[in-house]
Amino acid sequence: METYDVIIIGGAVMGSSTAYFLASNPDFTGKILVVEKDPTYAQCSTSLSAGGIRQQFSNTENIQLSQFGASFIKNIDAHLRFDDDPVTVDFMENGYLFLATEKGMPVLQKNHETQTAAGAKVQILDQAGLKEKFDWLHTDDLCAGSYGFADAGWFDPHCLTMAFKNKAKSLGVTYLKDKVVGIQRTGQKISHITLESGETIYGGTFVNAAGPKAARLAEMAGINDLPVHSRKRFVFLFKCNTRLPDCPLVVDPTGAYFRPEGENYICGKSPDENNDPDCEDFFMDYSVFEEQLWPILAERVPAFDAIKRISSWAGHYAYNVKDQNAIIGAHPEVTNFIFANGFSGHGLQQAPGVGRAVSELVTYGKYRTLDLTCFAFERFAANRLYKELNVV
Ligand SMILES: Cc1cc2nc3c(=O)[nH]c(=O)nc-3n(C[C@H](O)[C@H](O)[C@H](O)COP(=O)(O)OP(=O)(O)OC[C@H]3O[C@@H](n4cnc5c(N)ncnc54)[C@H](O)[C@@H]3O)c2cc1C
């Protein structure tokens, strides 16, 4: 009978970060298994992400998670090197800019206070300041922008996953290519998982790191109220012959975003809330680019009037429909099943902090570094929603 102390279901960025932080903690001496159905990671959220990192959140804990994420990826070689090859995630520290019209100013100001109180490297640029710093930006309708000038930008999501995974494996973590199709629960405990291959594996603690499939995993354990839905998001790569000097990741007041990607740019926009159905397919709707995004981009950056779409992809947010924030920790009725779910489009940058946090819950039964109690599942029953306002 195969048995592990910890079984992590899902081996992309969240699962692999958790595996690394557990395996590298001298206080944890158990055996760790990561079960991943697709080691190519072709369709997981992580690989299809826009790779952004910022400190402009409305909740202090999200800011702190990203601050830790930034410091971790800046020192990634020191943390995750395991052989002679240097480890990098190509961090482009170009900054992150949220733009606001007059209507958006109260929220921008309030978030700014929260961010500066948490020590975030952000500043508010008024209309003249925006024009001076980014002369390629159309600013007539803008009041100001929140500019994350350091520890912000974008990096390669797949490289981060592979760096965590390779290091975790070098520390003795076992990775298994298989799909979890059953979770056996007796009372308040999970005893074992069943795999597509027919194998049964027993464990002490189980971690749900299944991204947009998290609710399906929870259902296998008889938990039918994990509010994580799979929501489709498009990303478009386009070419523009005009360079935009010092271009950060820019979020327009409409919610549309763009950033450089090598010589080109990527962009995207979440749909309106009432037009955002649950979805697991990867079909593209090119009209989103032609009819929705391009007009916004061309209005915001006159040089984007002349652009050419080069390619595109669809990915899925693990969207927490209750308050668009992470769900971390055990379910109150199933004490050895820990969620690391529901990141609602900002999980990549949180992966180092969340992996560390989950490893603390497993090893010590409580948080030791950042207190992330605000993300506990219990908040839903207690009606203590913890809404994140800056969801891109
Ligand atoms: C278009 C897009 C843009 C984004 N942009 C950003 C951004 O700019 N910044 C940011 O921070 N975040 C961003 N995100 C969100 C971020 O990518 C995710 O929050 C993060 O990658 C979640 O990682 P994860 O490991 O939880 O999930 P995933 O990457 O989805 O991994 C889950 C893994 O679980 C595996 N799995 C599922 N079910 C099973 C099973 N039954 N058995 C075995 N394995 C299973 C899957 O194969 C998968 O590999 C974006 C996401 C998308 C889709």
The ligand as a Tripos MOL2 file, in Angstrom:
@<TRIPOS>MOLECULE
LIG
   53    58     1     0     0
SMALL
NO_CHARGES

@<TRIPOS>ATOM
      1 C1         -5.2870   34.5360  -19.1790 C.3       1 LIG1
      2 C2         -4.7630   34.5400  -17.7540 C.ar      1 LIG1
      3 C3         -4.0040   35.6180  -17.3350 C.ar      1 LIG1
      4 C4         -3.5050   35.6310  -16.0180 C.ar      1 LIG1
      5 N1         -2.6970   36.6610  -15.6500 N.ar      1 LIG1
      6 C5         -2.1520   36.6600  -14.4090 C.ar      1 LIG1
      7 C6         -1.2390   37.6840  -14.0290 C.ar      1 LIG1
      8 O1         -0.9230   38.5800  -14.8220 O.2       1 LIG1
      9 N2         -0.7080   37.6220  -12.7840 N.ar      1 LIG1
     10 C7         -1.0430   36.6480  -11.8950 C.ar      1 LIG1
     11 O2         -0.5520   36.6640  -10.7780 O.2       1 LIG1
     12 N3         -1.9060   35.6630  -12.2320 N.ar      1 LIG1
     13 C8         -2.4480   35.6340  -13.4590 C.ar      1 LIG1
     14 N4         -3.3210   34.6510  -13.8170 N.ar      1 LIG1
     15 C9         -3.7390   33.6820  -12.7970 C.3       1 LIG1
     16 C10        -2.6800   32.6490  -12.5450 C.3       1 LIG1
     17 O3         -2.2450   32.1120  -13.7740 O.3       1 LIG1
     18 C11        -3.2570   31.5480  -11.6480 C.3       1 LIG1
     19 O4         -3.8340   32.1190  -10.4870 O.3       1 LIG1
     20 C12        -2.1940   30.5690  -11.1920 C.3       1 LIG1
     21 O5         -1.3840   30.1790  -12.2760 O.3       1 LIG1
     22 C13        -2.8780   29.3840  -10.5550 C.3       1 LIG1
     23 O6         -1.9740   28.3080  -10.4570 O.3       1 LIG1
     24 P1         -2.5070   26.8930   -9.9770 P.3       1 LIG1
     25 O7         -1.3180   26.0350   -9.8340 O.co2     1 LIG1
     26 O8         -3.4060   27.0890   -8.8160 O.co2     1 LIG1
     27 O9         -3.4880   26.3990  -11.1560 O.3       1 LIG1
     28 P2         -3.1440   25.7620  -12.5620 P.3       1 LIG1
     29 O10        -1.9980   26.4400  -13.1900 O.co2     1 LIG1
     30 O11        -4.4070   25.7050  -13.3500 O.co2     1 LIG1
     31 O12        -2.6990   24.3040  -12.2050 O.3       1 LIG1
     32 C14        -3.5960   23.3180  -11.7550 C.3       1 LIG1
     33 C15        -2.9900   21.9780  -12.1210 C.3       1 LIG1
     34 O13        -3.8030   20.9470  -11.5760 O.3       1 LIG1
     35 C16        -3.8330   19.8880  -12.4820 C.3       1 LIG1
     36 N5         -5.0300   19.0850  -12.1950 N.ar      1 LIG1
     37 C17        -6.3190   19.5110  -12.2170 C.ar      1 LIG1
     38 N6         -7.1490   18.4930  -11.8910 N.ar      1 LIG1
     39 C18        -6.3580   17.4260  -11.6710 C.ar      1 LIG1
     40 C19        -6.6420   16.0740  -11.3220 C.ar      1 LIG1
     41 N7         -7.9030   15.6320  -11.1400 N.pl3     1 LIG1
     42 N8         -5.6030   15.2220  -11.1730 N.ar      1 LIG1
     43 C20        -4.3220   15.6400  -11.3560 C.ar      1 LIG1
     44 N9         -4.0050   16.9010  -11.7120 N.ar      1 LIG1
     45 C21        -5.0120   17.7860  -11.8640 C.ar      1 LIG1
     46 C22        -3.8830   20.5730  -13.8330 C.3       1 LIG1
     47 O14        -3.4570   19.7120  -14.8890 O.3       1 LIG1
     48 C23        -2.9530   21.7560  -13.6180 C.3       1 LIG1
     49 O15        -1.6430   21.5100  -14.0550 O.3       1 LIG1
     50 C24        -3.8060   34.5730  -15.1160 C.ar      1 LIG1
     51 C25        -4.5690   33.4930  -15.5610 C.ar      1 LIG1
     52 C26        -5.0340   33.4540  -16.8680 C.ar      1 LIG1
     53 C27        -5.8320   32.2640  -17.3270 C.3       1 LIG1
@<TRIPOS>BOND
     1     1     2 1
     2     2     3 ar
     3     2    52 ar
     4     3     4 ar
     5     4     5 ar
     6     4    50 ar
     7     5     6 ar
     8     6     7 ar
     9     6    13 1
    10     7     8 2
    11     7     9 ar
    12     9    10 ar
    13    10    11 2
    14    10    12 ar
    15    12    13 ar
    16    13    14 ar
    17    14    15 1
    18    14    50 ar
    19    15    16 1
    20    16    17 1
    21    16    18 1
    22    18    19 1
    23    18    20 1
    24    20    21 1
    25    20    22 1
    26    22    23 1
    27    23    24 1
    28    24    25 2
    29    24    26 1
    30    24    27 1
    31    27    28 1
    32    28    29 2
    33    28    30 1
    34    28    31 1
    35    31    32 1
    36    32    33 1
    37    33    34 1
    38    33    48 1
    39    34    35 1
    40    35    36 1
    41    35    46 1
    42    36    37 ar
    43    36    45 ar
    44    37    38 ar
    45    38    39 ar
    46    39    40 ar
    47    39    45 ar
    48    40    41 1
    49    40    42 ar
    50    42    43 ar
    51    43    44 ar
    52    44    45 ar
    53    46    47 1
    54    46    48 1
    55    48    49 1
    56    50    51 ar
    57    51    52 ar
    58    52    53 1
@<TRIPOS>SUBSTRUCTURE
     1 LIG1         1 GROUP 0 **** ****
